[in-house]
Amino acid sequence: LAAAGVVSLSSVAQAQEAAAGADALAASTTLTGYVSTSYTAAANGDSAGGPQGYWRSAEDNNKFALDVVSLTLASAQGAGEYATGYTVQLWAGDAAADIGTNQGTASTIELMQANIDLRLPVGNGLDLKVGQMATVVGAEVYDYDSNSFFTRSFGFAVEPTHHTGILASYQLTDDLSVSVGLANGTTSAANNASDSGTKVLLTSVSYTTPDSAGVLGGVELYYGGVWGAEAASTDNATDYHYFSAAIPLPVEGLSYSVAWDVVDNDELTGSNRGDSNIVGHYLSYALSDKLTANVRYEHGNLNTGTTPGTAAWASNIDGLESITIGLDYALWDNTTTRIEWRDESGDGLSDQEVVALNVVYSF
């Protein structure tokens, strides 16, 4: 064609470069995911679900369940000045209907996250995340393959979980990073996807103490905040504050972290919107290369008006206590098998004992 004058050599070269670029883009995209299935039993016959339970505390009791199939398409952000990347994650299964990302009718196929990573050549590099993303608060997440426990904490139940907006992150030093963002404000349960005419402010600070601090060196400190999470037009704003510390222990294989959730509700005349405080302690010990023991202990109080979160309570719960003990055993490649026992109590909370078996295959 070039010899006949139909196309120029430069256009052929451009076409070849475009094809090569498409191949490079396809090569950088990865498909990962997992399948989670479980059996959960309420040992005392009390499901304690609905308005007084942790996330999905009643849906699958005393039966086998396919929790979710998770599929993630992603391209990791490179190291260049204008590097880009993206993440798209879909959930399919019964648990997908409870994540709150669909502002319409809940479905068993939902979008967990979809965002674009962009970098600007500002200082060490300013990273932007744009789209639907996970929140900046919390010790636990929705993904079954990313938590130490099958059942979620009460801290997780009071937190927002997703935001739709933009988050800017900057690494000030090797030990200190900060993030600031802006997302849609909403009065919906967990997700700031539907704009109510207001915006929420997202903030986070992460700091690791230096080795020069002696016995206090290597402590990972974190603060995350979500400010004004309800519509300002109702004078009903809620602020979420999350603090955590991962503390090194002088025992090989043993780790400890503590998490503190604070839900700060505006007081309204004639309504009960007290604040909520939940402290969670996480202890993990690697008994062998394949076997790990995990303990989670929570205590605090929950109050009506805690939304938006993954659960709401019909009455105030004071003196909340919850303990979960689990064993993870890596018997098969790419597979996590675990068994856990959970017990909880509190004023206004139905006492509950739960035994759960969970198998997660990651690919």
SULGI-V660880 format. One record per pair of residues at least 4 apart in sequence whose C-alpha atoms are under 8 Angstrom apart, sorted by sequence separation. I is the first residue (numbers start at 1). J is the second residue. If there is no record, write none. Layout:
i->I j->J
i->I j->J
//
This chain:
i->1 j->5
i->2 j->6
i->7 j->11
i->8 j->12
i->9 j->13
i->10 j->14
i->11 j->15
i->12 j->16
i->13 j->17
i->14 j->18
i->15 j->19
i->16 j->20
i->17 j->21
i->18 j->22
i->19 j->23
i->20 j->24
i->21 j->25
i->22 j->26
i->23 j->27
i->24 j->28
i->25 j->29
i->42 j->46
i->48 j->52
i->49 j->53
i->53 j->57
i->56 j->60
i->57 j->61
i->60 j->64
i->79 j->83
i->92 j->96
i->93 j->97
i->94 j->98
i->95 j->99
i->102 j->106
i->121 j->125
i->122 j->126
i->129 j->133
i->143 j->147
i->152 j->156
i->153 j->157
i->154 j->158
i->155 j->159
i->172 j->176
i->173 j->177
i->188 j->192
i->195 j->199
i->209 j->213
i->213 j->217
i->228 j->232
i->231 j->235
i->232 j->236
i->250 j->254
i->267 j->271
i->268 j->272
i->286 j->290
i->287 j->291
i->288 j->292
i->302 j->306
i->307 j->311
i->331 j->335
i->332 j->336
i->345 j->349
i->346 j->350
i->1 j->6
i->2 j->7
i->7 j->12
i->42 j->47
i->48 j->53
i->49 j->54
i->53 j->58
i->60 j->65
i->78 j->83
i->91 j->96
i->102 j->107
i->120 j->125
i->121 j->126
i->141 j->146
i->152 j->157
i->171 j->176
i->172 j->177
i->186 j->191
i->211 j->216
i->212 j->217
i->231 j->236
i->232 j->237
i->249 j->254
i->267 j->272
i->268 j->273
i->286 j->291
i->287 j->292
i->307 j->312
i->330 j->335
i->331 j->336
i->345 j->350
i->346 j->351
i->1 j->7
i->2 j->8
i->77 j->83
i->78 j->84
i->100 j->106
i->119 j->125
i->120 j->126
i->140 j->146
i->141 j->147
i->144 j->150
i->171 j->177
i->172 j->178
i->186 j->192
i->188 j->194
i->211 j->217
i->230 j->236
i->231 j->237
i->249 j->255
i->267 j->273
i->286 j->292
i->287 j->293
i->306 j->312
i->330 j->336
i->331 j->337
i->345 j->351
i->2 j->9
i->49 j->56
i->50 j->57
i->77 j->84
i->78 j->85
i->119 j->126
i->120 j->127
i->140 j->147
i->170 j->177
i->171 j->178
i->185 j->192
i->186 j->193
i->209 j->216
i->210 j->217
i->211 j->218
i->230 j->237
i->248 j->255
i->249 j->256
i->266 j->273
i->267 j->274
i->285 j->292
i->286 j->293
i->305 j->312
i->306 j->313
i->329 j->336
i->330 j->337
i->344 j->351
i->345 j->352
i->49 j->57
i->50 j->58
i->76 j->84
i->77 j->85
i->98 j->106
i->102 j->110
i->119 j->127
i->120 j->128
i->169 j->177
i->170 j->178
i->184 j->192
i->185 j->193
i->186 j->194
i->209 j->217
i->210 j->218
i->229 j->237
i->230 j->238
i->247 j->255
i->248 j->256
i->265 j->273
i->284 j->292
i->285 j->293
i->304 j->312
i->305 j->313
i->328 j->336
i->329 j->337
i->343 j->351
i->344 j->352
i->48 j->57
i->49 j->58
i->76 j->85
i->77 j->86
i->97 j->106
i->101 j->110
i->102 j->111
i->118 j->127
i->119 j->128
i->169 j->178
i->170 j->179
i->183 j->192
i->184 j->193
i->185 j->194
i->186 j->195
i->187 j->196
i->208 j->217
i->209 j->218
i->228 j->237
i->229 j->238
i->246 j->255
i->247 j->256
i->265 j->274
i->284 j->293
i->285 j->294
i->304 j->313
i->328 j->337
i->329 j->338
i->343 j->352
i->344 j->353
i->47 j->57
i->48 j->58
i->49 j->59
i->75 j->85
i->76 j->86
i->97 j->107
i->101 j->111
i->117 j->127
i->118 j->128
i->169 j->179
i->184 j->194
i->185 j->195
i->186 j->196
i->208 j->218
i->209 j->219
i->228 j->238
i->229 j->239
i->246 j->256
i->247 j->257
i->264 j->274
i->265 j->275
i->284 j->294
i->303 j->313
i->304 j->314
i->328 j->338
i->342 j->352
i->343 j->353
i->47 j->58
i->74 j->85
i->75 j->86
i->96 j->107
i->97 j->108
i->99 j->110
i->101 j->112
i->117 j->128
i->118 j->129
i->168 j->179
i->169 j->180
i->184 j->195
i->185 j->196
i->186 j->197
i->208 j->219
i->209 j->220
i->227 j->238
i->228 j->239
i->246 j->257
i->264 j->275
i->283 j->294
i->284 j->295
i->302 j->313
i->304 j->315
i->327 j->338
i->328 j->339
i->342 j->353
i->343 j->354
i->74 j->86
i->75 j->87
i->96 j->108
i->97 j->109
i->116 j->128
i->117 j->129
i->140 j->152
i->167 j->179
i->168 j->180
i->184 j->196
i->185 j->197
i->186 j->198
i->208 j->220
i->209 j->221
i->227 j->239
i->245 j->257
i->246 j->258
i->263 j->275
i->264 j->276
i->282 j->294
i->283 j->295
i->303 j->315
i->304 j->316
i->326 j->338
i->327 j->339
i->341 j->353
i->342 j->354
i->74 j->87
i->95 j->108
i->96 j->109
i->97 j->110
i->99 j->112
i->116 j->129
i->117 j->130
i->140 j->153
i->167 j->180
i->168 j->181
i->184 j->197
i->185 j->198
i->186 j->199
i->207 j->220
i->208 j->221
i->226 j->239
i->227 j->240
i->244 j->257
i->245 j->258
i->262 j->275
i->263 j->276
i->282 j->295
i->283 j->296
i->303 j->316
i->326 j->339
i->327 j->340
i->341 j->354
i->342 j->355
i->47 j->61
i->73 j->87
i->74 j->88
i->94 j->108
i->96 j->110
i->115 j->129
i->116 j->130
i->167 j->181
i->184 j->198
i->185 j->199
i->206 j->220
i->207 j->221
i->225 j->239
i->226 j->240
i->244 j->258
i->245 j->259
i->262 j->276
i->263 j->277
i->281 j->295
i->282 j->296
i->302 j->316
i->303 j->317
i->326 j->340
i->341 j->355
i->72 j->87
i->73 j->88
i->93 j->108
i->115 j->130
i->116 j->131
i->141 j->156
i->166 j->181
i->167 j->182
i->184 j->199
i->185 j->200
i->206 j->221
i->207 j->222
i->225 j->240
i->226 j->241
i->244 j->259
i->261 j->276
i->262 j->277
i->281 j->296
i->282 j->297
i->301 j->316
i->302 j->317
i->325 j->340
i->326 j->341
i->340 j->355
i->341 j->356
i->72 j->88
i->73 j->89
i->92 j->108
i->93 j->109
i->115 j->131
i->139 j->155
i->140 j->156
i->165 j->181
i->166 j->182
i->183 j->199
i->184 j->200
i->206 j->222
i->225 j->241
i->243 j->259
i->244 j->260
i->261 j->277
i->262 j->278
i->280 j->296
i->281 j->297
i->301 j->317
i->302 j->318
i->324 j->340
i->325 j->341
i->339 j->355
i->340 j->356
i->72 j->89
i->91 j->108
i->92 j->109
i->114 j->131
i->115 j->132
i->138 j->155
i->139 j->156
i->165 j->182
i->166 j->183
i->182 j->199
i->183 j->200
i->205 j->222
i->206 j->223
i->224 j->241
i->225 j->242
i->242 j->259
i->243 j->260
i->260 j->277
i->261 j->278
i->280 j->297
i->281 j->298
i->301 j->318
i->324 j->341
i->325 j->342
i->339 j->356
i->340 j->357
i->71 j->89
i->72 j->90
i->91 j->109
i->92 j->110
i->114 j->132
i->115 j->133
i->138 j->156
i->165 j->183
i->182 j->200
i->183 j->201
i->204 j->222
i->205 j->223
i->223 j->241
i->224 j->242
i->242 j->260
i->243 j->261
i->260 j->278
i->261 j->279
i->280 j->298
i->300 j->318
i->301 j->319
i->302 j->320
i->324 j->342
i->339 j->357
i->42 j->61
i->70 j->89
i->71 j->90
i->90 j->109
i->91 j->110
i->113 j->132
i->114 j->133
i->164 j->183
i->165 j->184
i->182 j->201
i->183 j->202
i->204 j->223
i->205 j->224
i->223 j->242
i->224 j->243
i->242 j->261
i->260 j->279
i->279 j->298
i->280 j->299
i->300 j->319
i->301 j->320
i->323 j->342
i->324 j->343
i->338 j->357
i->339 j->358
i->40 j->60
i->41 j->61
i->42 j->62
i->70 j->90
i->71 j->91
i->90 j->110
i->91 j->111
i->113 j->133
i->141 j->161
i->163 j->183
i->164 j->184
i->181 j->201
i->182 j->202
i->204 j->224
i->222 j->242
i->223 j->243
i->241 j->261
i->242 j->262
i->259 j->279
i->260 j->280
i->278 j->298
i->279 j->299
i->299 j->319
i->300 j->320
i->322 j->342
i->323 j->343
i->337 j->357
i->338 j->358
i->39 j->60
i->40 j->61
i->41 j->62
i->70 j->91
i->90 j->111
i->91 j->112
i->113 j->134
i->138 j->159
i->163 j->184
i->180 j->201
i->181 j->202
i->203 j->224
i->204 j->225
i->222 j->243
i->223 j->244
i->240 j->261
i->241 j->262
i->258 j->279
i->259 j->280
i->278 j->299
i->279 j->300
i->299 j->320
i->300 j->321
i->322 j->343
i->323 j->344
i->337 j->358
i->338 j->359
i->39 j->61
i->40 j->62
i->41 j->63
i->69 j->91
i->70 j->92
i->89 j->111
i->90 j->112
i->137 j->159
i->180 j->202
i->181 j->203
i->202 j->224
i->203 j->225
i->221 j->243
i->222 j->244
i->240 j->262
i->241 j->263
i->258 j->280
i->259 j->281
i->278 j->300
i->298 j->320
i->299 j->321
i->322 j->344
i->336 j->358
i->337 j->359
i->39 j->62
i->40 j->63
i->68 j->91
i->69 j->92
i->88 j->111
i->89 j->112
i->90 j->113
i->137 j->160
i->179 j->202
i->180 j->203
i->202 j->225
i->203 j->226
i->221 j->244
i->222 j->245
i->240 j->263
i->241 j->264
i->258 j->281
i->277 j->300
i->278 j->301
i->298 j->321
i->299 j->322
i->321 j->344
i->322 j->345
i->336 j->359
i->337 j->360
i->39 j->63
i->40 j->64
i->68 j->92
i->69 j->93
i->88 j->112
i->89 j->113
i->137 j->161
i->179 j->203
i->180 j->204
i->201 j->225
i->202 j->226
i->221 j->245
i->239 j->263
i->240 j->264
i->257 j->281
i->258 j->282
i->276 j->300
i->277 j->301
i->278 j->302
i->297 j->321
i->298 j->322
i->320 j->344
i->321 j->345
i->335 j->359
i->336 j->360
i->39 j->64
i->68 j->93
i->88 j->113
i->89 j->114
i->135 j->160
i->178 j->203
i->179 j->204
i->201 j->226
i->202 j->227
i->220 j->245
i->221 j->246
i->238 j->263
i->239 j->264
i->256 j->281
i->257 j->282
i->276 j->301
i->277 j->302
i->297 j->322
i->298 j->323
i->320 j->345
i->321 j->346
i->335 j->360
i->336 j->361
i->38 j->64
i->39 j->65
i->67 j->93
i->68 j->94
i->87 j->113
i->88 j->114
i->135 j->161
i->178 j->204
i->179 j->205
i->200 j->226
i->201 j->227
i->219 j->245
i->220 j->246
i->238 j->264
i->239 j->265
i->256 j->282
i->257 j->283
i->276 j->302
i->296 j->322
i->297 j->323
i->319 j->345
i->320 j->346
i->335 j->361
i->37 j->64
i->38 j->65
i->66 j->93
i->67 j->94
i->68 j->95
i->87 j->114
i->88 j->115
i->134 j->161
i->135 j->162
i->164 j->191
i->178 j->205
i->200 j->227
i->201 j->228
i->219 j->246
i->220 j->247
i->238 j->265
i->256 j->283
i->275 j->302
i->276 j->303
i->296 j->323
i->297 j->324
i->319 j->346
i->320 j->347
i->334 j->361
i->335 j->362
i->37 j->65
i->38 j->66
i->66 j->94
i->67 j->95
i->68 j->96
i->86 j->114
i->87 j->115
i->134 j->162
i->135 j->163
i->162 j->190
i->163 j->191
i->164 j->192
i->177 j->205
i->178 j->206
i->200 j->228
i->219 j->247
i->237 j->265
i->238 j->266
i->255 j->283
i->256 j->284
i->275 j->303
i->295 j->323
i->296 j->324
i->318 j->346
i->319 j->347
i->334 j->362
i->37 j->66
i->38 j->67
i->86 j->115
i->87 j->116
i->133 j->162
i->134 j->163
i->160 j->189
i->161 j->190
i->162 j->191
i->163 j->192
i->164 j->193
i->176 j->205
i->177 j->206
i->199 j->228
i->200 j->229
i->218 j->247
i->219 j->248
i->236 j->265
i->237 j->266
i->254 j->283
i->255 j->284
i->274 j->303
i->295 j->324
i->296 j->325
i->317 j->346
i->318 j->347
i->320 j->349
i->334 j->363
i->36 j->66
i->37 j->67
i->86 j->116
i->132 j->162
i->133 j->163
i->160 j->190
i->161 j->191
i->162 j->192
i->163 j->193
i->176 j->206
i->177 j->207
i->199 j->229
i->218 j->248
i->236 j->266
i->254 j->284
i->255 j->285
i->273 j->303
i->274 j->304
i->276 j->306
i->295 j->325
i->317 j->347
i->318 j->348
i->36 j->67
i->37 j->68
i->85 j->116
i->86 j->117
i->132 j->163
i->133 j->164
i->159 j->190
i->160 j->191
i->162 j->193
i->175 j->206
i->176 j->207
i->235 j->266
i->236 j->267
i->253 j->284
i->254 j->285
i->272 j->303
i->273 j->304
i->274 j->305
i->275 j->306
i->294 j->325
i->295 j->326
i->316 j->347
i->317 j->348
i->35 j->67
i->36 j->68
i->84 j->116
i->85 j->117
i->132 j->164
i->133 j->165
i->175 j->207
i->176 j->208
i->198 j->230
i->236 j->268
i->253 j->285
i->254 j->286
i->272 j->304
i->273 j->305
i->293 j->325
i->294 j->326
i->316 j->348
i->317 j->349
i->35 j->68
i->36 j->69
i->84 j->117
i->85 j->118
i->131 j->164
i->132 j->165
i->175 j->208
i->198 j->231
i->253 j->286
i->272 j->305
i->273 j->306
i->293 j->326
i->294 j->327
i->315 j->348
i->35 j->69
i->83 j->117
i->84 j->118
i->130 j->164
i->131 j->165
i->175 j->209
i->197 j->231
i->198 j->232
i->253 j->287
i->293 j->327
i->294 j->328
i->34 j->69
i->35 j->70
i->83 j->118
i->84 j->119
i->130 j->165
i->131 j->166
i->167 j->202
i->175 j->210
i->196 j->231
i->292 j->327
i->293 j->328
i->33 j->69
i->34 j->70
i->82 j->118
i->83 j->119
i->130 j->166
i->291 j->327
i->292 j->328
i->33 j->70
i->34 j->71
i->82 j->119
i->129 j->166
i->130 j->167
i->291 j->328
i->292 j->329
i->33 j->71
i->81 j->119
i->82 j->120
i->128 j->166
i->129 j->167
i->290 j->328
i->291 j->329
i->32 j->71
i->33 j->72
i->56 j->95
i->81 j->120
i->82 j->121
i->128 j->167
i->129 j->168
i->290 j->329
i->291 j->330
i->31 j->71
i->32 j->72
i->77 j->117
i->81 j->121
i->128 j->168
i->265 j->305
i->290 j->330
i->31 j->72
i->32 j->73
i->77 j->118
i->127 j->168
i->128 j->169
i->265 j->306
i->290 j->331
i->30 j->72
i->31 j->73
i->56 j->98
i->126 j->168
i->127 j->169
i->187 j->229
i->30 j->73
i->31 j->74
i->99 j->142
i->126 j->169
i->127 j->170
i->185 j->228
i->186 j->229
i->187 j->230
i->263 j->306
i->29 j->73
i->30 j->74
i->81 j->125
i->126 j->170
i->185 j->229
i->186 j->230
i->187 j->231
i->29 j->74
i->30 j->75
i->125 j->170
i->126 j->171
i->185 j->230
i->186 j->231
i->29 j->75
i->124 j->170
i->125 j->171
i->185 j->231
i->28 j->75
i->29 j->76
i->124 j->171
i->28 j->76
i->124 j->172
i->101 j->162
i->132 j->193
i->136 j->202
i->136 j->203
i->136 j->204
i->230 j->308
i->229 j->308
i->159 j->240
i->137 j->223
i->138 j->224
i->137 j->224
i->136 j->224
i->137 j->225
i->100 j->189
i->101 j->190
i->136 j->225
i->137 j->226
i->100 j->190
i->101 j->191
i->103 j->193
i->136 j->226
i->99 j->190
i->100 j->191
i->103 j->194
i->101 j->193
i->57 j->151
i->55 j->151
i->54 j->151
i->55 j->152
i->54 j->152
i->54 j->153
i->54 j->154
i->55 j->157
i->54 j->157
i->137 j->240
i->137 j->241
i->138 j->242
i->137 j->242
i->139 j->244
i->155 j->260
i->158 j->263
i->155 j->261
i->36 j->144
i->34 j->145
i->190 j->307
i->191 j->308
i->189 j->307
i->190 j->308
i->189 j->308
i->190 j->309
i->139 j->259
i->188 j->308
i->189 j->309
i->190 j->310
i->138 j->259
i->187 j->308
i->189 j->310
i->189 j->311
i->138 j->261
i->155 j->278
i->154 j->278
i->155 j->279
i->155 j->280
i->154 j->298
i->149 j->294
i->153 j->298
i->148 j->294
i->158 j->306
i->160 j->308
i->161 j->309
i->158 j->307
i->159 j->308
i->160 j->309
i->161 j->310
i->158 j->308
i->159 j->309
i->160 j->310
i->158 j->309
i->159 j->310
i->157 j->309
i->158 j->310
i->156 j->309
i->157 j->310
i->158 j->311
i->156 j->310
i->157 j->311
i->158 j->312
i->149 j->326
i->150 j->338
i->150 j->340
i->145 j->336
i->149 j->340
i->150 j->356
i->150 j->358
i->99 j->310
i->145 j->360
i->144 j->360
i->145 j->362
i->55 j->310
i->55 j->311
i->54 j->311
i->53 j->311
i->52 j->311
i->51 j->311
i->52 j->312
i->51 j->312
i->52 j->313
i->51 j->313
i->52 j->314
i->51 j->314
i->52 j->349
i->52 j->350
i->48 j->349
i->48 j->350
i->48 j->351
i->46 j->350
i->48 j->352
i->46 j->351
i->47 j->352
i->46 j->352
i->46 j->353
i->44 j->352
i->43 j->352
i->44 j->353
i->42 j->352
i->43 j->353
i->44 j->354
i->42 j->353
i->43 j->354
i->42 j->354
i->43 j->355
i->41 j->354
i->42 j->355
i->40 j->354
i->41 j->355
i->40 j->355
i->41 j->356
i->40 j->356
i->39 j->356
i->40 j->357
i->38 j->356
i->39 j->357
i->38 j->357
i->39 j->358
i->38 j->358
i->37 j->358
i->38 j->359
i->36 j->358
i->37 j->359
i->36 j->359
i->37 j->360
i->36 j->360
i->35 j->360
i->36 j->361
i->34 j->360
i->35 j->361
i->34 j->361
i->35 j->362
i->34 j->362
i->33 j->362
i->34 j->363
i->32 j->362
i->33 j->363
i->32 j->363
//
